[in-house]
Structure formats: structure tokens, C-alpha cells
Amino acid sequence: MKRWLLLCWVAVTAAVGASGGIADKPFSQDFAVPFRLHPDLAGAEMRKLCIDKDGVVHVLTDRGVARLFGDVLAADRSFRPLAGKVAKDIALSRAGDLYHLFDDGWLSNAEAGAPGARFARTGAFDQIAVDSSTNLVLTAPMVDPLGKTHTAFATEAGWFVLMSDHIEQRTDAGLRTVATGRGFRTLAVRNGELFIGTTNGWSKMRLSDGRPASPLEQLVPWPHITKIVPVDGGVWFGTPRGAFFQTDGTPSVWATPSAGPKAPAPKFRYYASRRWLADDHVVDLAVDADRSVWILTRTGLQKIGYRSWTLAQKAAWIGQKIRSRHMRYGLTAERRLFQPGDIATSEMIDTDNDGGWSSYWLASQALRFAVTHEPQAKAWAWETFAALERLQTIHTNTGFPARTLERKGFKFSDTDRWRDAPDPGWEWKGHTSSDEITSHLFAYAVLWECAAETPAERRRVAVLVDRIATHILDHDLYLVDVDGKPTLWGRWHPDYVNSFPPTVHDRRLNSAEFTALMQFAHKVTGKARYKEKAFEMFRTAGYLTNLTRSMRLLKATPGARHQGIEMGDEWNHSDDELAFNTYWVLARHAFDDGLRAKYRAAVADHRELEKGERNATWNFVTAACGLKDFDPEGAVWTLRGYPLDTVSWSVANSHRKDIQRLPPNFRGQEMAELLPPGERLMARCNTQPFILDAGDGGHTEFPGDEYVLGYWLGRFVGAINAP
């Protein structure tokens, strides 16, 4: 009977949004493909990129022409007569054949090697441009009055010569000036329109009548344009601060992420930082027949590819990544990279909150099992639950979850917080916080609902919850470490909770945490003391009033301190994370319907302030609490845009001209726009996403368990349909 009730509850919950869920249609998932340089090219100057009609990638360097062999860019010795010769320039004909310019002549290996000529004077030309073997332009070294060299372009509309202050078109009657201005840097032609890139933005004009087709656009990610490639659906640009795509509003593989009218694709997609490029100075850029974008920078070559994926496929891929390189004793682990971005040089490390972050993985797999009934999902959930069990049993302080554990002598983080385990081969980390209690409780509640099918499985969950709740009640509403003292943040006594004014979130949050724990402990054990204590705190300490006060009351509160730590000087985003973990337990396991209605109002109040983040987990927790006002499109937008590369690369956006900077504020938000996840810092969900510049240079790889949790929550509440 208990198993039937469990499955019935899950089915009803999952069906709530099934008819109106977002279809999991394939979307365009971007990913970076870096290439290695052969040692012979170490330190070489990269100058130009050409992809010929056969898809062969050629790169002009100051040491000669290189080409791509698999994942290595190396000197091209394919044609023995050219091996070792240093070309001054390369170019493609309209047919896609490669041409070489040397000091003493030019040639192509196309057409049986017939095209070519020798020069009467060595070094006479420095640039070659071709549209066919019989229509070729060679340009001599020349500097215009402003000190900029000229550049010839072979386009679909014929020949153009660009100088810094004007552009000339070659016609049967000779050269005619088609544009004048300042800082001209590059050009392209498509469908009768001339695209002009400058040092301060870009514009386009109609070649038919010379009239502007668009004004100078300066509010772009970076306005110094080095390369323009018009494509169906928009334009690609190279700059000294990365590459970007600007959509024209029509669908394309590059207009990503998108999730519908309420969460459309952003106007720009900006690719910069080591997540995407070897360095940000784009020298050249090309789009191939498969719509992959090849980007040559000063120090290397990389490709941005696009695969058609569903969210389900992406969740499976990230889940397998977690299983293959982020599992440490059943806990999900971060990896420390000794060489930036190089997984081969990495090791798994303990962190301040291993049990808490692992709770997200546990919950994701329990939810997956509830939706799919796949045995693998249940097995993975219970494997991590066993690790959380051991966090309670590795020592003798009953009901006190360790933050993490490690074999003796190999601890990494916060080495002063570790204690010896009774087992001489192990150590465990104490100083446990309310963070762990709250996140563990969330995982226990999800597991109990979704993947605890037998009385024995439910007892395992109940035992851990009972131990924690008993410990806290027996220690006067504190979490007490082995030294007999309350930990810094494990405090739910009114002396702590009500010491803060309503303008400090801890008053609301800790009241909610304690109430949720008492509710769920009563639910799984049936012990009356938990319900009695919760109602006592409602009656004597105002905990219900605390947790239902509006989040809009929060503000800077000078002088609110705890043990010398300033509590009211900023909006603590970790508190938002803990609150939404707590809301699941509060609303789904309320003592009665009257309280559930009050809890739902508190959830709605909080989500209203956080809706701009489009956080998938928080939106779908809101739905799981029984509220209809949430943002499934925004959540799917975030899930689609989540990068596959979860390395903590340093990311900079403070230079961008297309975003609105915010003045200093209590929430710590530095910009008005929510950038796509692939353009901002990679961080845990307790870090707010409106940060301009951040990262550690690529020395950490995060598991990505928050993504998998968000996806399976969406499936569970019916907001995302099965593919």
C-alpha cells in the first residue's frame, strides 16, 4: 500500500503541467573545439585563415602556411616543392581553390597546378585576392595618408579596396569611391549590401544607390571590428576582444539559446575567454559548410560547433560526465586543474560543502527515477545517499553531518576544520553549517517521495532525518560540534534568529529551515515532539511570522553582526539557494493546508524578486510547491544555454558596449541584462549571475549537477515534456 501511494503521488504531481509542458525539441547546442599547435609553430604569428572547397583548413603564419591535421595545426609539407617556403599571403578563389603569394611569384595547386606566374621584381606584392584563376588582384605595399595599409577584397559584387578613410570599388570604368568615413577596418558584401567594419562599430549600405542600409551600430559587444562574415540569419564579427554573432531576428543555428516568445534568442552571442578561444584577439574568422565557426586568434585556432540536441540528450551527456570524472566516494566533486583547462592534469578535491552539492545530484536522480523508472537512476541516487549516511556515521557525534570526508593525510580545503575519525585511515570535516542541513533535507525529501519504494528504504531516510532533528532539539536548537560548541551558522534558537531585524534574511530563512526540518521529521517518523516544537516556535518566537514576511523588506542594515561578521551589508545569494531548497519541504510536507497556503505565498513572494535570473531549479521548485506563476520558458532558456565546458575560466564583460552597467547596489548586481550562461562566469547556483568579470583562470572544473537537477525537476513537474 505504501508503494502504491508513493507512485500515485508522483504521477499526480508530474501530470500537473504535462499538457502545457514545453516540447523538448532539438535546439542548437554550441561547443568549443580547441586545436593544438605543433611544436614547430610555438610562438608563431597567426595571420590569415582559409577553408578550401574540400573543407581543408589552412592558416597563414609568419613561418609559412600551416594546415589542420586532425586536432593539430602543423606546417603544411603536403606539396614537396612548397615545403619550407614562406608565403606572404594566401587567398581562396570563388571556386574554393587555394592560392599562394610568394616574394617571387604566385601559384595554385588547382587545375593541375597550371595557375601561376613569376615576378620580374622580388617582393613587388604583399597581398593576393582571387575570384577565379583569370581574375586576380595583386597589391603592392602601400600606406594611406593615415598610416593604414590598403586591403583588397574579392566579393560577390566584384573587387573592393579598403583604406582607413574610404572604400573603392573596381568597375569596368576603373575605381570609384563608394564610401568615406573614419577607421575603416574590414568589409564584406552579401545580397547587394556592403558591410563595413570600423574601429568604432559597423554599418551597411546598398551598392545599388549608395544609400545607408543601417546606421553605424556601436552598441555591440566590442566595436573594433576586424572581420565580417554575413550569413543567413545575421552576421559574424571578429574583434580584438572576441567574436560575436548578431542575429537579424530570423531562426538560425547561431541564434541560441532560445525557448520561445518569452525567452527569445539574445540579439548577440558573444564568444570570448578561454572557454571559447585560445585568446580574445580575433585575426580571422570563417563559417564552413556545416555552419561551424572557425576562429583564428593571435595564438591559435579554434572552432565553435553546433549540434542538434534535446535537453534530455544534454542532461544525459552531463550526467555521464559527472559519473566519469566527478564522483568521489559517492559524493560529487570538483576537479582542481594544475594546468588551466587541462583535465589530464586534474585531481578531485574536497570542498567546503561536498554533502550539500552532492544532494543536488542525489535529488536529480531520484526525480529521474520518478519520471522514467530507470533502475540506473535509482541506483545512482541511493549510492550518493549512502555517502550522506557515512557523513553522519564516520564519527560519534550522533546527528551531526560532516561537511565531507577523506582518507587520512589527503585533505585539501580548510585544513583547520578537520577531525580524526575513529577509523584511523580517515578524517572528516566539521564546522558544519545550516547549508548542509538544508540541502541534505531537500535531498532526503525528494528521495523519500520519488525513489524510496519499500519500507526499508523509507526507514533509511527516516533514520538520518530523525538523528539530525533529535540532535538539534537535544542541543537547544543548535548544531553542536565535537568541541561541545555550536557551529558558526548551525543556529535556529530564537536568541540567534530573532536577534536580527526583519531586514536581514537570516531571520526569515532560519525560521523556514527549522520549520521545514520539524515538518519532515514528523512526516517520516510520526514523532509528536517535532510537530509540537514547530508550533511552539510559531507561538512563542514568531517563526511563522518570520518566514512569511516579504522578501521586499530586506535592505542594507548597518550594525547587524554575528560574531563580528557583518550580516546586513549585502544580499547573500547563498540564502536564496537555501530558501528554495527549504520551500520544497515546507510546501510539500506542510502540517496542514492552511500552512501550505501561507508557505506558497512566501514562495511566490521570493520568486518574484528572483525571476530575472531564470534559474531552472528555483522556477521548477516553485511549480512543485503548487504555484502556477513561474517561468518555464526562462528556465528552459537557461538549460539550453548552459555551457558544456564547466571550467571556471576567467570571463570579462565589463568592456562590452551592448550591456547596461548598474550603480553599486545591495544585491551586488553589476549589469541590467541577464547574459546567456555561456557568456558569464561558471559558478555554483549560490552565486548571482549579474557579475561582469569573474573566474579563476581555468583551475576548477565543476560537475554540472545543478543542470541535471534543473532538467529533471522540469520533467517532474511537467514543465518540460519528454523528447
SETOR-386655 format. One record per residue (C-alpha): residue number from 1; residue in three letters; x, y, z. Coordinates in steps of 0.5 Angstrom, whole numbers, plus 500, padded with zeros to 3 digits. Example, Ala and Ser with C-alpha at 12.3 -4.5 7.8 and 13.67 -1.06 7.14 Angstrom:
R pos code   u   v   w
R   1  ALA 525 491 516
R   2  SER 527 498 514
//
This chain:
R pos code   u   v   w
R   1  MET 500 500 500
R   2  LYS 506 505 502
R   3  ARG 509 504 495
R   4  TRP 502 505 491
R   5  LEU 501 511 495
R   6  LEU 508 514 493
R   7  LEU 507 512 486
R   8  CYS 500 515 486
R   9  TRP 503 522 489
R  10  VAL 509 522 484
R  11  ALA 504 521 478
R  12  VAL 499 527 480
R  13  THR 505 532 481
R  14  ALA 508 530 475
R  15  ALA 502 531 471
R  16  VAL 500 538 473
R  17  GLY 504 541 468
R  18  ALA 504 535 463
R  19  SER 499 538 458
R  20  GLY 502 545 458
R  21  GLY 510 543 458
R  22  ILE 515 546 454
R  23  ALA 516 541 448
R  24  ASP 524 538 448
R  25  LYS 525 540 441
R  26  PRO 532 540 439
R  27  PHE 536 546 440
R  28  SER 543 549 437
R  29  GLN 548 547 443
R  30  ASP 554 551 442
R  31  PHE 561 548 444
R  32  ALA 568 549 443
R  33  VAL 574 545 440
R  34  PRO 581 547 441
R  35  PHE 587 545 437
R  36  ARG 594 544 439
R  37  LEU 600 547 436
R  38  HIS 605 543 433
R  39  PRO 612 545 437
R  40  ASP 615 548 431
R  41  LEU 609 553 431
R  42  ALA 610 555 438
R  43  GLY 610 563 438
R  44  ALA 608 563 431
R  45  GLU 605 570 429
R  46  MET 598 568 426
R  47  ARG 596 572 420
R  48  LYS 590 569 416
R  49  LEU 585 563 415
R  50  CYS 582 560 409
R  51  ILE 578 554 409
R  52  ASP 578 551 402
R  53  LYS 573 547 398
R  54  ASP 575 541 401
R  55  GLY 574 543 408
R  56  VAL 582 543 409
R  57  VAL 583 549 414
R  58  HIS 590 553 412
R  59  VAL 593 558 416
R  60  LEU 598 563 414
R  61  THR 603 564 419
R  62  ASP 610 568 419
R  63  ARG 613 561 419
R  64  GLY 609 559 413
R  65  VAL 603 556 411
R  66  ALA 600 551 416
R  67  ARG 594 546 416
R  68  LEU 590 542 420
R  69  PHE 592 535 421
R  70  GLY 586 532 426
R  71  ASP 587 536 432
R  72  VAL 594 539 431
R  73  LEU 596 545 427
R  74  ALA 602 544 423
R  75  ALA 607 546 418
R  76  ASP 604 544 411
R  77  ARG 609 540 407
R  78  SER 604 536 403
R  79  PHE 607 539 397
R  80  ARG 614 538 397
R  81  PRO 616 544 392
R  82  LEU 613 548 397
R  83  ALA 615 545 404
R  84  GLY 619 550 407
R  85  LYS 617 556 403
R  86  VAL 614 562 407
R  87  ALA 608 565 403
R  88  LYS 607 572 404
R  89  ASP 599 571 403
R  90  ILE 594 566 402
R  91  ALA 587 567 399
R  92  LEU 581 563 396
R  93  SER 578 564 389
R  94  ARG 571 564 389
R  95  ALA 571 556 387
R  96  GLY 575 555 394
R  97  ASP 582 554 391
R  98  LEU 588 556 395
R  99  TYR 593 561 392
R 100  HIS 599 563 395
R 101  LEU 603 569 394
R 102  PHE 611 569 395
R 103  ASP 616 574 394
R 104  ASP 618 572 387
R 105  GLY 611 570 385
R 106  TRP 604 567 386
R 107  LEU 601 560 384
R 108  SER 596 555 386
R 109  ASN 596 547 386
R 110  ALA 589 547 383
R 111  GLU 587 546 376
R 112  ALA 593 541 375
R 113  GLY 598 547 378
R 114  ALA 597 551 372
R 115  PRO 595 558 375
R 116  GLY 602 562 377
R 117  ALA 607 567 375
R 118  ARG 614 569 377
R 119  PHE 615 577 378
R 120  ALA 620 581 375
R 121  ARG 622 584 381
R 122  THR 622 580 388
R 123  GLY 618 583 394
R 124  ALA 614 587 389
R 125  PHE 607 585 392
R 126  ASP 604 584 399
R 127  GLN 597 581 398
R 128  ILE 593 577 393
R 129  ALA 586 577 392
R 130  VAL 582 572 388
R 131  ASP 575 571 385
R 132  SER 578 566 379
R 133  SER 584 564 376
R 134  THR 583 569 371
R 135  ASN 581 575 375
R 136  LEU 586 576 381
R 137  VAL 589 582 384
R 138  LEU 596 583 387
R 139  THR 597 589 391
R 140  ALA 604 593 392
R 141  PRO 606 595 399
R 142  MET 603 602 400
R 143  VAL 601 606 406
R 144  ASP 595 611 406
R 145  PRO 596 618 409
R 146  LEU 593 616 416
R 147  GLY 598 611 416
R 148  LYS 594 605 415
R 149  THR 596 599 409
R 150  HIS 590 598 404
R 151  THR 587 592 403
R 152  ALA 584 588 397
R 153  PHE 577 584 398
R 154  ALA 574 580 392
R 155  THR 567 579 394
R 156  GLU 561 577 390
R 157  ALA 560 584 388
R 158  GLY 567 585 385
R 159  TRP 573 588 387
R 160  PHE 574 593 393
R 161  VAL 580 596 396
R 162  LEU 579 599 403
R 163  MET 583 604 406
R 164  SER 582 607 413
R 165  ASP 578 613 411
R 166  HIS 575 611 404
R 167  ILE 573 605 400
R 168  GLU 574 604 393
R 169  GLN 570 599 388
R 170  ARG 573 597 382
R 171  THR 569 597 376
R 172  ASP 570 597 368
R 173  ALA 571 604 368
R 174  GLY 576 604 374
R 175  LEU 576 605 381
R 176  ARG 570 609 384
R 177  THR 569 611 392
R 178  VAL 563 608 395
R 179  ALA 564 610 402
R 180  THR 568 615 406
R 181  GLY 569 616 414
R 182  ARG 574 614 419
R 183  GLY 577 608 422
R 184  PHE 575 603 416
R 185  ARG 578 596 418
R 186  THR 574 591 414
R 187  LEU 569 590 409
R 188  ALA 564 584 406
R 189  VAL 559 584 401
R 190  ARG 552 580 401
R 191  ASN 546 581 397
R 192  GLY 548 587 394
R 193  GLU 550 590 401
R 194  LEU 556 593 403
R 195  PHE 558 591 411
R 196  ILE 563 596 413
R 197  GLY 567 595 420
R 198  THR 571 600 423
R 199  THR 575 601 430
R 200  ASN 568 604 433
R 201  GLY 562 600 430
R 202  TRP 559 597 424
R 203  SER 554 599 419
R 204  LYS 552 597 412
R 205  MET 550 601 405
R 206  ARG 546 599 399
R 207  LEU 551 598 393
R 208  SER 545 600 388
R 209  ASP 545 607 390
R 210  GLY 550 608 396
R 211  ARG 545 610 401
R 212  PRO 546 607 408
R 213  ALA 542 601 410
R 214  SER 543 601 417
R 215  PRO 547 607 421
R 216  LEU 553 606 425
R 217  GLU 552 601 430
R 218  GLN 557 602 436
R 219  LEU 553 598 442
R 220  VAL 556 592 440
R 221  PRO 560 587 445
R 222  TRP 566 591 442
R 223  PRO 566 596 437
R 224  HIS 573 595 434
R 225  ILE 571 590 428
R 226  THR 577 586 425
R 227  LYS 573 581 421
R 228  ILE 566 581 418
R 229  VAL 562 575 415
R 230  PRO 555 576 414
R 231  VAL 551 569 414
R 232  ASP 543 567 414
R 233  GLY 540 570 420
R 234  GLY 545 575 422
R 235  VAL 553 577 422
R 236  TRP 559 574 425
R 237  PHE 564 579 427
R 238  GLY 571 579 430
R 239  THR 574 584 434
R 240  PRO 581 584 439
R 241  ARG 576 583 445
R 242  GLY 573 576 442
R 243  ALA 568 574 437
R 244  PHE 560 576 437
R 245  PHE 554 574 432
R 246  GLN 549 579 431
R 247  THR 542 576 430
R 248  ASP 537 579 425
R 249  GLY 531 576 428
R 250  THR 531 570 424
R 251  PRO 532 563 426
R 252  SER 539 560 425
R 253  VAL 543 555 429
R 254  TRP 547 561 432
R 255  ALA 541 565 435
R 256  THR 542 561 441
R 257  PRO 539 560 447
R 258  SER 532 561 445
R 259  ALA 526 558 449
R 260  GLY 520 561 446
R 261  PRO 517 568 445
R 262  LYS 518 570 453
R 263  ALA 525 567 452
R 264  PRO 528 569 445
R 265  ALA 535 568 443
R 266  PRO 539 574 445
R 267  LYS 541 580 440
R 268  PHE 548 578 441
R 269  ARG 552 572 442
R 270  TYR 559 573 445
R 271  TYR 565 569 445
R 272  ALA 571 571 449
R 273  SER 575 568 454
R 274  ARG 579 561 454
R 275  ARG 572 558 455
R 276  TRP 572 559 447
R 277  LEU 578 562 445
R 278  ALA 586 561 446
R 279  ASP 586 569 446
R 280  ASP 581 574 445
R 281  HIS 585 578 439
R 282  VAL 581 575 433
R 283  VAL 585 576 427
R 284  ASP 581 572 422
R 285  LEU 574 568 422
R 286  ALA 570 564 417
R 287  VAL 564 560 417
R 288  ASP 564 553 414
R 289  ALA 559 549 410
R 290  ASP 557 545 417
R 291  ARG 556 552 420
R 292  SER 561 551 425
R 293  VAL 565 558 426
R 294  TRP 573 558 425
R 295  ILE 576 563 429
R 296  LEU 584 565 428
R 297  THR 587 569 434
R 298  ARG 594 571 435
R 299  THR 596 565 439
R 300  GLY 592 559 436
R 301  LEU 586 556 432
R 302  GLN 579 554 435
R 303  LYS 572 552 432
R 304  ILE 566 553 435
R 305  GLY 561 548 433
R 306  TYR 553 547 434
R 307  ARG 550 540 435
R 308  SER 543 539 435
R 309  TRP 541 537 442
R 310  THR 535 536 446
R 311  LEU 535 538 453
R 312  ALA 534 530 455
R 313  GLN 541 529 451
R 314  LYS 544 534 454
R 315  ALA 542 532 461
R 316  ALA 545 525 460
R 317  TRP 551 528 457
R 318  ILE 553 532 463
R 319  GLY 550 526 468
R 320  GLN 555 522 464
R 321  LYS 561 527 465
R 322  ILE 559 527 473
R 323  ARG 560 520 473
R 324  SER 566 519 469
R 325  ARG 570 524 473
R 326  HIS 567 528 479
R 327  MET 565 522 483
R 328  ARG 569 522 490
R 329  TYR 567 516 495
R 330  GLY 559 517 492
R 331  LEU 560 525 493
R 332  THR 560 530 487
R 333  ALA 567 533 487
R 334  GLU 570 539 484
R 335  ARG 577 538 480
R 336  ARG 583 542 481
R 337  LEU 587 543 475
R 338  PHE 594 544 475
R 339  GLN 594 547 468
R 340  PRO 589 551 466
R 341  GLY 583 548 463
R 342  ASP 587 541 462
R 343  ILE 583 536 465
R 344  ALA 589 531 464
R 345  THR 593 535 470
R 346  SER 587 535 475
R 347  GLU 585 531 481
R 348  MET 579 531 485
R 349  ILE 579 535 491
R 350  ASP 574 536 498
R 351  THR 571 543 498
R 352  ASP 567 546 504
R 353  ASN 560 543 502
R 354  ASP 561 537 499
R 355  GLY 555 534 502
R 356  GLY 551 540 500
R 357  TRP 553 540 493
R 358  SER 552 532 492
R 359  SER 545 533 495
R 360  TYR 543 536 488
R 361  TRP 546 530 484
R 362  LEU 542 525 489
R 363  ALA 536 529 488
R 364  SER 536 530 481
R 365  GLN 537 522 480
R 366  ALA 531 521 485
R 367  LEU 527 525 480
R 368  ARG 529 522 474
R 369  PHE 527 515 477
R 370  ALA 520 518 479
R 371  VAL 519 520 472
R 372  THR 523 515 468
R 373  HIS 523 509 473
R 374  GLU 530 507 470
R 375  PRO 534 503 475
R 376  GLN 540 506 474
R 377  ALA 537 513 476
R 378  LYS 535 510 483
R 379  ALA 542 506 484
R 380  TRP 546 513 483
R 381  ALA 541 516 488
R 382  TRP 542 511 493
R 383  GLU 549 511 492
R 384  THR 550 518 494
R 385  PHE 545 517 500
R 386  ALA 550 512 503
R 387  ALA 555 517 502
R 388  LEU 551 522 506
R 389  GLU 550 517 511
R 390  ARG 557 516 512
R 391  LEU 558 523 513
R 392  GLN 554 522 520
R 393  THR 557 516 522
R 394  ILE 564 517 521
R 395  HIS 565 520 528
R 396  THR 561 519 534
R 397  ASN 557 526 535
R 398  THR 550 523 533
R 399  GLY 546 527 528
R 400  PHE 552 532 526
R 401  PRO 553 531 519
R 402  ALA 560 532 517
R 403  ARG 562 537 511
R 404  THR 566 532 508
R 405  LEU 571 526 509
R 406  GLU 578 524 506
R 407  ARG 583 519 507
R 408  LYS 588 521 512
R 409  GLY 593 526 510
R 410  PHE 590 528 504
R 411  LYS 585 533 506
R 412  PHE 585 540 501
R 413  SER 580 545 504
R 414  ASP 580 549 510
R 415  THR 585 544 514
R 416  ASP 584 547 521
R 417  ARG 577 545 521
R 418  TRP 578 537 520
R 419  ARG 578 532 526
R 420  ASP 581 525 526
R 421  ALA 575 519 525
R 422  PRO 575 513 530
R 423  ASP 578 509 524
R 424  PRO 585 511 524
R 425  GLY 585 511 516
R 426  TRP 580 517 515
R 427  GLU 579 524 517
R 428  TRP 572 528 517
R 429  LYS 571 536 516
R 430  GLY 567 539 522
R 431  HIS 564 546 523
R 432  THR 558 544 519
R 433  SER 553 550 517
R 434  SER 546 551 516
R 435  ASP 548 550 509
R 436  GLU 549 542 510
R 437  ILE 543 541 514
R 438  THR 538 545 509
R 439  SER 541 542 503
R 440  HIS 541 535 506
R 441  LEU 534 535 508
R 442  PHE 532 537 501
R 443  ALA 535 531 498
R 444  TYR 532 527 503
R 445  ALA 525 529 502
R 446  VAL 526 528 494
R 447  LEU 529 521 495
R 448  TRP 523 520 500
R 449  GLU 518 522 495
R 450  CYS 521 519 489
R 451  ALA 526 513 490
R 452  ALA 524 510 497
R 453  GLU 520 505 495
R 454  THR 520 500 500
R 455  PRO 519 501 508
R 456  ALA 526 499 509
R 457  GLU 528 505 504
R 458  ARG 524 510 508
R 459  ARG 527 508 514
R 460  ARG 534 509 512
R 461  VAL 531 516 510
R 462  ALA 528 517 517
R 463  VAL 534 515 521
R 464  LEU 538 520 518
R 465  VAL 533 526 519
R 466  ASP 531 523 526
R 467  ARG 538 524 528
R 468  ILE 539 531 525
R 469  ALA 533 533 528
R 470  THR 534 530 535
R 471  HIS 541 533 535
R 472  ILE 538 540 534
R 473  LEU 533 539 539
R 474  ASP 537 536 545
R 475  HIS 542 542 544
R 476  ASP 537 547 545
R 477  LEU 536 549 537
R 478  TYR 544 549 536
R 479  LEU 548 544 532
R 480  VAL 554 543 536
R 481  ASP 561 540 534
R 482  VAL 565 535 538
R 483  ASP 568 541 542
R 484  GLY 561 542 545
R 485  LYS 560 549 542
R 486  PRO 555 551 537
R 487  THR 558 552 530
R 488  LEU 558 559 527
R 489  TRP 552 558 523
R 490  GLY 548 552 525
R 491  ARG 544 556 530
R 492  TRP 536 556 530
R 493  HIS 535 558 537
R 494  PRO 531 565 538
R 495  ASP 537 568 541
R 496  TYR 540 568 534
R 497  VAL 534 568 530
R 498  ASN 531 574 533
R 499  SER 537 578 534
R 500  PHE 536 580 527
R 501  PRO 531 585 525
R 502  PRO 527 583 519
R 503  THR 531 587 514
R 504  VAL 536 581 515
R 505  HIS 535 575 511
R 506  ASP 537 570 517
R 507  ARG 531 572 521
R 508  ARG 526 569 515
R 509  LEU 531 564 513
R 510  ASN 533 560 519
R 511  SER 526 560 521
R 512  ALA 524 557 515
R 513  GLU 529 552 516
R 514  PHE 527 550 523
R 515  THR 520 549 521
R 516  ALA 522 545 515
R 517  LEU 526 540 519
R 518  MET 521 539 524
R 519  GLN 515 538 519
R 520  PHE 519 533 515
R 521  ALA 522 530 521
R 522  HIS 515 529 524
R 523  LYS 512 526 517
R 524  VAL 518 521 517
R 525  THR 518 519 524
R 526  GLY 511 520 527
R 527  LYS 514 523 533
R 528  ALA 510 528 536
R 529  ARG 515 532 539
R 530  TYR 517 535 532
R 531  LYS 510 538 531
R 532  GLU 510 541 538
R 533  LYS 516 544 538
R 534  ALA 515 547 531
R 535  PHE 508 550 534
R 536  GLU 512 552 540
R 537  MET 516 557 536
R 538  PHE 511 559 532
R 539  ARG 507 561 538
R 540  THR 513 564 543
R 541  ALA 518 566 538
R 542  GLY 514 568 532
R 543  TYR 518 564 527
R 544  LEU 511 563 522
R 545  THR 511 571 522
R 546  ASN 518 571 521
R 547  LEU 518 566 515
R 548  THR 512 569 512
R 549  ARG 515 577 512
R 550  SER 516 579 505
R 551  MET 523 579 502
R 552  ARG 522 586 500
R 553  LEU 524 588 507
R 554  LEU 531 586 506
R 555  LYS 536 592 506
R 556  ALA 542 594 508
R 557  THR 542 594 515
R 558  PRO 549 597 518
R 559  GLY 551 594 525
R 560  ALA 547 587 524
R 561  ARG 553 583 526
R 562  HIS 554 576 528
R 563  GLN 561 574 532
R 564  GLY 564 580 529
R 565  ILE 561 578 522
R 566  GLU 557 584 518
R 567  MET 551 581 516
R 568  GLY 547 587 513
R 569  ASP 552 589 508
R 570  GLU 550 585 502
R 571  TRP 545 581 499
R 572  ASN 547 574 501
R 573  HIS 546 570 495
R 574  SER 547 563 498
R 575  ASP 541 565 502
R 576  ASP 537 565 496
R 577  GLU 539 558 494
R 578  LEU 538 555 501
R 579  ALA 531 558 502
R 580  PHE 529 555 495
R 581  ASN 531 548 498
R 582  THR 527 549 504
R 583  TYR 521 551 500
R 584  TRP 520 544 497
R 585  VAL 520 541 504
R 586  LEU 516 547 507
R 587  ALA 510 547 502
R 588  ARG 510 539 500
R 589  HIS 510 537 507
R 590  ALA 506 542 511
R 591  PHE 503 540 517
R 592  ASP 496 543 514
R 593  ASP 493 546 508
R 594  GLY 493 553 512
R 595  LEU 500 553 513
R 596  ARG 501 550 506
R 597  ALA 498 556 503
R 598  LYS 502 561 507
R 599  TYR 508 558 505
R 600  ARG 506 558 498
R 601  ALA 505 566 499
R 602  ALA 512 566 502
R 603  VAL 515 562 496
R 604  ALA 511 567 491
R 605  ASP 514 573 494
R 606  HIS 521 571 494
R 607  ARG 521 568 487
R 608  GLU 518 575 484
R 609  LEU 525 578 487
R 610  GLU 529 573 483
R 611  LYS 525 572 477
R 612  GLY 530 576 473
R 613  GLU 535 570 474
R 614  ARG 531 565 470
R 615  ASN 534 560 475
R 616  ALA 531 553 473
R 617  THR 532 550 480
R 618  TRP 528 555 483
R 619  ASN 523 556 478
R 620  PHE 521 549 478
R 621  VAL 521 548 486
R 622  THR 516 554 485
R 623  ALA 512 550 481
R 624  ALA 513 544 485
R 625  CYS 510 548 491
R 626  GLY 504 548 487
R 627  LEU 504 555 484
R 628  LYS 503 557 477
R 629  ASP 506 563 477
R 630  PHE 513 561 475
R 631  ASP 517 562 468
R 632  PRO 518 555 465
R 633  GLU 521 559 458
R 634  GLY 526 563 462
R 635  ALA 528 556 466
R 636  VAL 529 552 459
R 637  TRP 533 558 456
R 638  THR 538 557 462
R 639  LEU 538 550 461
R 640  ARG 539 551 453
R 641  GLY 545 556 454
R 642  TYR 549 552 460
R 643  PRO 556 551 457
R 644  LEU 558 544 456
R 645  ASP 565 547 459
R 646  THR 564 547 466
R 647  VAL 571 550 468
R 648  SER 572 556 472
R 649  TRP 575 561 466
R 650  SER 576 568 467
R 651  VAL 571 572 464
R 652  ALA 570 579 463
R 653  ASN 564 583 460
R 654  SER 566 590 464
R 655  HIS 568 593 457
R 656  ARG 562 591 453
R 657  LYS 558 597 450
R 658  ASP 552 593 449
R 659  ILE 550 592 456
R 660  GLN 548 597 462
R 661  ARG 552 598 468
R 662  LEU 549 599 474
R 663  PRO 551 603 480
R 664  PRO 553 600 487
R 665  ASN 547 596 490
R 666  PHE 545 592 496
R 667  ARG 544 586 491
R 668  GLY 551 587 488
R 669  GLN 548 586 481
R 670  GLU 553 590 476
R 671  MET 549 590 470
R 672  ALA 542 590 468
R 673  GLU 542 585 463
R 674  LEU 542 577 464
R 675  LEU 547 575 459
R 676  PRO 547 568 457
R 677  PRO 550 562 461
R 678  GLY 556 561 456
R 679  GLU 558 569 457
R 680  ARG 558 569 464
R 681  LEU 562 566 470
R 682  MET 562 559 471
R 683  ALA 560 558 478
R 684  ARG 555 555 483
R 685  CYS 548 557 484
R 686  ASN 549 561 490
R 687  THR 553 566 486
R 688  GLN 549 571 483
R 689  PRO 549 572 475
R 690  PHE 550 579 474
R 691  ILE 557 580 475
R 692  LEU 561 583 470
R 693  ASP 568 580 471
R 694  ALA 570 573 475
R 695  GLY 573 567 475
R 696  ASP 580 563 477
R 697  GLY 584 563 470
R 698  GLY 581 556 469
R 699  HIS 584 552 475
R 700  THR 577 549 477
R 701  GLU 572 544 474
R 702  PHE 565 544 477
R 703  PRO 561 538 476
R 704  GLY 555 541 473
R 705  ASP 550 537 478
R 706  GLU 546 544 478
R 707  TYR 544 543 471
R 708  VAL 542 536 472
R 709  LEU 537 538 478
R 710  GLY 534 543 474
R 711  TYR 532 539 468
R 712  TRP 529 533 472
R 713  LEU 526 538 476
R 714  GLY 523 541 470
R 715  ARG 521 534 468
R 716  PHE 518 532 474
R 717  VAL 513 538 475
R 718  GLY 511 537 467
R 719  ALA 514 544 465
R 720  ILE 519 540 460
R 721  ASN 516 535 456
R 722  ALA 519 528 454
R 723  PRO 523 529 448
//
